[in-house]
Amino acid sequence: MTAISERITHKLTAAFAPQALRVIDESHQHQGHGGWREGGETHFRVDIVSEAFVGKSRLERHRLVNAALAQELADRVHALAIAAKAPGEA
């Protein structure tokens, strides 16, 4: 796990107590594209399942995740793909 993905994992775990969480560094797929930097750690995918998302729209869920990761998004992370679900959602 990279330093940034560890920070993302720690922050999302603290904020949402997820039942499931996957943080995937997809930077290698974006080499040469906008926002990519030498060393990677710029493009991530987050799959998270948490009770915190019950009754929330997709937009609200994304806003919550983005708020939890505001520092990373302002610093090194160029792109974040989010799949945020409540328990029991397919």
N, C-alpha and C positions, 0 to 999 in steps of 0.2 A: 504494500500500500504506500502511496506517495504521501508526502507531508501535507499537501492540500487536501487530498481525499481523507486523510485522518482527521484534519480539522473539520471538514464537512460532516463526517460521520459523528464526531464528538458533539458538534453543535446541534445537529438534527436529533441525536439521541437525547440530549439534554432538553431540547425544546418540545419534542413530541412523544417521547417514550414509545417509539414505534414497535409494533409487533414484528415487522419485517423491514429491513433496510438494506439496499444495495447501492453503493456509490461506485460508478464505473468511469474511469479516466478514458475518454475517447479521443484524446488529443492527437494520437497518432493518425487518426482518420482525417485530420484537418490540416496536416502539414502543408505549408505553402499557402493556406487560405487566410483570410482576415482574422486577426486576433491571435493567430498561432505564434508561439514563441519557442525559441530553442530551449529544450529541456521539457517541453510539454506542460502538463498541469494547467491547461487553459480551457479545455472542453470536457464537461462532465455530464453524465446521465445519473439521475437519482430515481430509484424506485422505492417508495416508502408507503407503508400501511400503518395507520394510526387512528385511534379513537378520536383524536383531535380534529379529524376531517369529517366526522359524522355531521350530516346536515349542511355541509358547506359546498358551495359551487366549485367547479373546476378553477375558476378565476380566483376565488377566495383562498383555495388551497395553495395555488401558485404564489399568491401574494404572501401568505404565511411563510412558505419555504424561502422565498426571496428575502423577506425581512430577517429571517434567522441567519441568512448567509450574506447579509448586506456588505460586510467587511470584505469577504472573499470576492464578491462580485465587483466591488469597487477597486480591488487590487489586481489579482492575478487571473481570476476566472473570467473568460471572455463569453462563454456560452454554457447554459445549464438547461438540459432537457429534464423535465419533471413529470413523473407519473406518481401522483399522490392519491391514495385510495383509503377509504374507510374499511374496517374489517368486514369481510363477507362480500365485498365488491369484486366482480370478475376482472 
